[in-house]
Amino acid sequence: MPIINTSQGVGGILNSFRGLVEDAKKITFVGTPGFCTPFAELLGFVVRNRELAFVSSENFEKARSIFMGHEGMQLGDITDKHADVVVLLGGLSMPKIGIGPEKAKEVASKILEGSENGKVIGVCFQSAFIQQKWDEIINFDYVINADLAVEVLQV
């Protein structure tokens, strides 16, 4: 996979994502409950003027809307899962938490049904999709891969 852009920090992830979905009308995020939900809400913040949904790996048939509430981005009521962009979140590929790439590919296909130019975007940390070889099974249009550096300071 060729690198088309590099950036740093949370702002880099958000700006990169916004650029990839600028023509999207509806975006559906797919991830594990709890672990991926905040990332869908964070990414959703920069495209909050679009229709957004979250599909949990625990229940692929019930998508929930993502909306801007009083406390920021939040999950809302049941909504249609279909979209023109599906975002697979890296938690799906975690061996003890996630699902297999075949199932994720099937879910992405169902979400993109009826979309003429649907995109599949992966968002992960520490090359999770590549390490788990998801890129060999899923035809990602783009993968946003970020690394985290952590420092704990005693002051």
VEXLUM-855093 format. One record per residue (C-alpha): x, y, z. Coordinates in pm, 1 decimal, always signed. Example, Ala and Ser with C-alpha at 12.3 -4.5 7.8 and 13.67 -1.06 7.14 Angstrom:
// residues 2
+1230.0, -450.0, +780.0
+1367.0, -106.0, +714.0
This chain:
// residues 155
+0.0, +0.0, +0.0
+149.3, +333.2, -101.0
+148.3, +615.0, +154.9
-48.5, +910.9, +18.6
-32.5, +1137.8, +325.0
+141.9, +1165.4, +660.1
+44.0, +1368.8, +965.0
+66.8, +1363.5, +1342.2
-160.5, +1349.5, +1642.2
-535.2, +1334.2, +1679.6
-574.1, +1634.9, +1449.4
-384.4, +1447.9, +1179.4
-620.0, +1150.0, +1205.4
-928.5, +1372.3, +1196.5
-812.0, +1592.8, +908.1
-706.5, +1288.1, +705.4
-1044.2, +1125.7, +764.4
-1240.1, +1438.7, +673.7
-1046.5, +1463.4, +347.1
-1123.8, +1103.0, +250.3
-1499.3, +1137.6, +304.1
-1560.5, +1489.4, +174.2
-1812.6, +1368.9, -88.2
-1994.2, +1121.6, +139.0
-2359.8, +1170.7, +223.5
-2380.6, +892.9, +482.7
-2102.2, +719.9, +676.0
-2147.2, +401.1, +875.8
-1880.9, +301.2, +1127.4
-1840.9, -64.7, +1222.3
-1661.2, -154.5, +1543.7
-1660.9, -333.4, +1872.9
-1890.7, -194.0, +2141.7
-1715.1, +13.9, +2403.3
-1367.6, +5.5, +2253.4
-1449.7, +141.8, +1906.4
-1755.6, +350.6, +1991.4
-1557.0, +655.0, +2116.3
-1341.9, +647.8, +1802.3
-1654.0, +650.2, +1581.8
-1785.3, +945.4, +1782.0
-1449.3, +1125.3, +1756.8
-1421.2, +1072.6, +1381.4
-1788.0, +1158.9, +1343.7
-1733.5, +1496.7, +1507.8
-1541.2, +1632.8, +1207.5
-1819.7, +1522.8, +968.3
-2114.5, +1591.6, +1197.7
-2304.0, +1762.2, +914.2
-2343.7, +1420.4, +745.8
-2573.9, +1133.0, +829.1
-2376.8, +897.9, +1057.7
-2436.7, +549.9, +1196.3
-2257.5, +295.0, +1415.3
-2289.1, -80.5, +1369.7
-2173.7, -289.8, +1663.3
-1996.4, -619.2, +1605.7
-2234.3, -753.3, +1868.2
-2539.1, -680.3, +1654.0
-2477.9, -625.3, +1283.8
-2846.0, -590.2, +1203.4
-2911.0, -287.2, +1424.8
-2732.5, +31.9, +1332.8
-2758.8, +328.6, +1569.8
-2746.0, +688.9, +1456.9
-2458.7, +909.3, +1571.3
-2562.4, +1267.2, +1643.2
-2433.5, +1583.8, +1806.2
-2594.4, +1607.2, +2149.4
-2546.0, +1835.2, +2447.8
-2245.1, +1631.9, +2561.6
-2086.4, +1588.0, +2218.5
-2126.9, +1304.8, +1971.1
-2357.9, +1029.9, +2097.7
-2530.4, +715.0, +1980.3
-2897.5, +760.0, +1910.5
-3190.9, +561.3, +1782.8
-3196.2, +264.7, +1547.2
-3133.7, +377.1, +1187.2
-3071.7, +237.2, +840.7
-2721.4, +89.6, +813.8
-2680.6, +158.0, +441.0
-2423.4, +422.9, +347.4
-2188.4, +528.9, +72.3
-1885.1, +498.7, +303.8
-1820.8, +223.3, +554.5
-1546.4, +271.2, +813.6
-1407.4, -44.4, +969.9
-1245.0, +36.0, +1304.2
-930.5, -142.9, +1418.4
-1081.8, -298.6, +1728.5
-1260.5, -540.3, +1497.9
-926.9, -702.2, +1416.0
-815.3, -759.4, +1775.1
-785.6, -1138.4, +1811.8
-966.0, -1175.3, +2145.8
-1223.6, -900.8, +2092.0
-1301.3, -869.2, +1725.0
-1438.7, -1067.2, +1436.8
-1278.8, -1225.0, +1133.8
-1203.3, -1027.8, +818.7
-1442.9, -1242.0, +615.5
-1735.2, -1139.1, +837.8
-1626.5, -774.3, +830.3
-1609.2, -786.3, +449.5
-1961.6, -931.3, +438.2
-2094.0, -659.7, +672.1
-1923.6, -386.2, +467.7
-2079.7, -522.9, +147.8
-2427.1, -517.7, +304.9
-2377.9, -159.0, +423.2
-2267.9, -48.4, +74.8
-2561.5, -219.1, -104.7
-2715.4, +29.8, -346.4
-2416.7, +266.1, -336.5
-2263.8, +332.6, -678.0
-1920.2, +448.0, -562.0
-1901.7, +308.8, -210.4
-1575.6, +330.5, -18.8
-1431.5, +104.4, +248.5
-1198.9, +287.7, +487.2
-1006.8, +126.0, +769.2
-897.9, +325.6, +1074.3
-655.9, +149.2, +1306.1
-357.4, +187.5, +1535.4
-19.9, +14.4, +1517.8
-91.9, -141.2, +1175.3
-361.9, -368.3, +1321.1
-528.0, -443.2, +987.4
-197.7, -521.4, +818.0
-60.7, -729.9, +1105.1
-381.0, -936.1, +1111.4
-370.4, -958.3, +728.3
-713.3, -799.4, +681.9
-576.2, -609.1, +383.0
-538.8, -944.6, +204.9
-912.2, -1016.4, +236.2
-1084.7, -676.9, +242.7
-1051.8, -441.5, -53.5
-990.2, -124.5, +145.5
-995.7, +196.0, -54.5
-794.4, +362.6, +221.6
-646.5, +273.7, +559.4
-566.7, +541.8, +814.9
-298.9, +386.7, +1033.6
-179.9, +573.8, +1341.3
+80.8, +499.7, +1605.1
+64.4, +621.0, +1960.3
+357.8, +728.4, +2169.4
+281.2, +721.3, +2539.8
+471.3, +896.7, +2815.4
+371.9, +887.7, +3179.9
+534.7, +1171.2, +3369.9
+568.5, +1198.4, +3741.7
+561.2, +1558.6, +3848.6
